[in-house]
C-alpha cells in the first residue's frame, strides 16, 4: 500500500474528502430548504453541516451557487424515485398508479421548486434539469395512456395530452395544496381530473373500461 492511501492524505484521499464535505454542505442546505426557510445564511448552513463558515466558501463561490447545487442534487434524488408505471390494462389502475407516484414526487419536490422560484437567475443547469423532468413526465403520459391517445386525430390528441400534462405536473399540485387540500385530497383531485379528461375524449368515450375514479 502506498504512503497516503491508508491515511487518506494523498491526492485521491483529499479529493474524496472534499467531495464528501461538498455533499454534506449541500445536504445541509437541502435540510433548510425542506423546512421551507426563505433565507440561508452561511453561518446557519455551516452549523447544520458541522463545518466552518470558511469551509462553506472554500467549496462554493457564494450562497447562490450553493443553493443551485443543492436544488439540482434534490432533483437528481427525486429522479431515482421514478418507477415504471403500467401502460396496459384497466384505465382505473393506470390512473391510480400515475396519481400515486406523481403525488408522492410532487409533494417531495415542492420545497426545491419554491427555492428555485426564489433564485433571481436560476443557472442553466437547474433550468435544464427541471425541463428534463417535465419532458420525461410528458413522455410517460404518452406511454401510460397510449390506448386513449393514439386513436385520436390531430389536434385532438395533442389537446388531450396538453390537458393531461397540465393537471399532473407541479403547478396543478401546488395549486391544490395551496388551496387547502390535503395530500390525499390533492391526489384524488388529480385522478378525478385525469379520468374526466380521458372520458371526454373520443377514445375515452369509446372505451369499454370504467372511467369512474377508484377514489
Secondary structure, 3 states (H helix, E strand, C coil): CCCCCCCCCCHHHHHHHHHHHHHHHHHHHHHHHHCCCCCCCHHHHHHHHCCCHHHHHHHCCCHHHHHHHHHHHHHHHHHCCCCCCCCCCCHHHHHHHHHHHHHHHHHHHHHHHHHHHHCCCCCHHHHHHHHHHHHHHHHHHHHHCHHHHCCCCCCHHHHHHHHHHHHCCHHHHHHHHHCCCCHHHHHHHHHHHHHHHHHHCHHHHCCCCCCCCCC
